[in-house]
Amino acid sequence: MESITVLYIILAAIVALGIVVFQYIYKQKAKSKIHWLLAFLRFTGIFGLLLLLINPQFSQKSYTLEKPNLVILADNSTSIEESAAQLNEILSEIKSSEDITDRFKVTDYSFGTDLEIFDSLSFQEKNTNIYKSLSALKDVYAREQTVTILLSDGNQTIGQDYSYFKSNQNNSIYTVVLGDTTKYKDISVGTIQTNKYAFLKNKFPLETFVSYQGNSAISETVSIKMNSKVVHKENVKLTSQNNYKPISIEVEANTVGIKNLVVEVSQLPEERIIKNNRRTTSIEVIDEKTKIAIISDILHPDLGALKKAIESNEQRKVSILKSNVANSILEDIDLFIFYQPTARFQNSFKYARSKNANTFIITGTQTDYSFLNKADVPFEIENGYPQQEVFGLLNNAFTKYDISKFDLTDFPPLVSDAGPILITSPYESLLGTQIKGLNIQQPLLSVMEKNSQKSALLMGENLWKWRVQTYRNTNEFVNFDEFIGNFIRYLTSTKNKSRLNVDYEKMYEGSSKTVITATYFDEAFLFDSNAKVKIKVTNTETKKVQTNPMVLKNGYFEADLSNLIAGSYEFVVSVENESKKETGKFTISEFDMENQFVSSNNVKLEKLAVNSGGKLFYPSQIEELLADLKENDAYVPTEKSTENIVSLIDFRMLLAIIVFAFAAEWFIRKYNGLI
């Protein structure tokens, strides 16, 4: 209590005493015992009220004995299953030690992919993330003295390297190595990196690596198979120093469908674990040939140049058709190229518009501009102008895709008789127009987009000369063909407008990574978080069916199918009260990352323990571990004091005394007839 507060209390006592003396002693001539009692009660009440006004504060101290935390962190992954009895025995020995329980507050956790409150050990976790579990404990016990005992084989399958984990200053980590620490010879195949899809007749990349553990030099064969057919084979030589061999190849996609890819390395004579000698993945080969129609009523070298350039990509097929072609022939066309259209093109124009197809219009000296301006196109061209030579100017500000590699050096002019153009839709210009050395600020080649439909306009003929000039410049047609190819790719690409979209892999390595996601949009194409999406999964071999609701995540729905066994599956994703459905197939391979390790990693466990101020122990040294915990002076209970500041107004007894004093005084005065 501060000295000024004590002074106020003394002053309050003097004031209360002065009032009582004035009222009961100074004025009263006869002083009976009742007057002295009334004076005391009046003093008590007034002094109590003044104390409440002063409101002095008192500090109360309480003392508690706080034990340090002893956190037992047990590995619950499948790689520990063989050491299950050993681990349970260690847990029982630590928990049953009275010296430990008297000195520490013991808490236990288990971990696999995530940290879990210890209930029971199933040893079914498919992944181990030691770093993540230690980080979680670091946050939980950030301000408390903590000793962590990590019971693990030290083999981590996901997450950051735990050997570099930095603990708090008041947190030490003791590690106990489970399993066999003997180093055996082992050769394994790493993760396979490849595309999800490949186009027919194209090549796709495949990358992986082979790693080796052992002291002597080896020479083994690595083979890569696609649907049981060997597509690549090579011999790798590895030593204890040069124990890593990357493999990078290109595989040709010859047929359509899902292709299973297997990378396998031959077995060593002394090898204990051969499950890691083989890795699998899959890729889907698709035949998405784009069908393009060049509709023209005239013969012109441009038609051949366009066909050659477009078909330089084998995924595209070009048909040159007359304007009076039957609609049945146009049904499968993805892109319509109208070359110098006239009034005879009316039927094909109308069909393309009804199909909402993308179009590319090329004008020239034989174009009927009057028909074109009435054909519901997003532009209007003035006619009646003479033929003239027009040069192309590359627009480096074009944003739809990269055109920077296109080289117009020494390209001859095109011929055009088109006048000024008015474009009524949003557009971008690929090529500007130059006439007699002057940029007339008018597009020569432009693209327009309206809703989901794309259209393009080239106002000039004699494109074939550009292809010839490309060959003169480079002795090949690549420059021109790639420019036209990219242009056609842009015109034929369409955004996915499906309201229900599903994302999944064709091949999953083990069930732990089997996750399928979906997005569902309402009619306005806004994400519908209130939709009820479910997935029905059927095992194609056993015909066992499993139906699960998909869980709403941050902007998508997710189905975790980690409970499925290895095999082939079909699925249907549907939305409640909606007709929208998506189907697919996937395969789960018999792969368990936890079974890829030959021996325990005592090196990393020791590094972790030393860096955190702890020690490394083996199961046979548990008594030494317990002795260290018992005798280490750094881990002793600490006495903590807690000071609690309490205001006098919080004391209800004082309020009761004040009320009692004034009430008693009033009652006594009335009883004795005193005024």
PyMOL commands that set and color helices and strands:
alter all, ss='L'
color gray80, all
select helices_A, chain A and resi 3-26+33-54+78-95+98-103+130-140+162-164+275-277+301-310+327-330+343-354+369-373+463-474+478-492+511-513+593-596+602-611+619-631+648-650+652-671
alter helices_A, ss='H'
color red, helices_A
select strands_A, chain A and resi 57-66+69-75+105-111+115-117+146-152+171-177+186-189+193-194+197-199+203-213+218-226+229-238+244-252+257-265+278-286+290-295+316-321+335-339+358-363+379-381+388-394+414-416+421-423+427-435+438-450+453-459+500-503+507-509+515-520+533-539+545-549+551-552+557-560+567-575+581-589+616-617+638-647
alter strands_A, ss='S'
color yellow, strands_A
deselect
rebuild
show_as cartoon
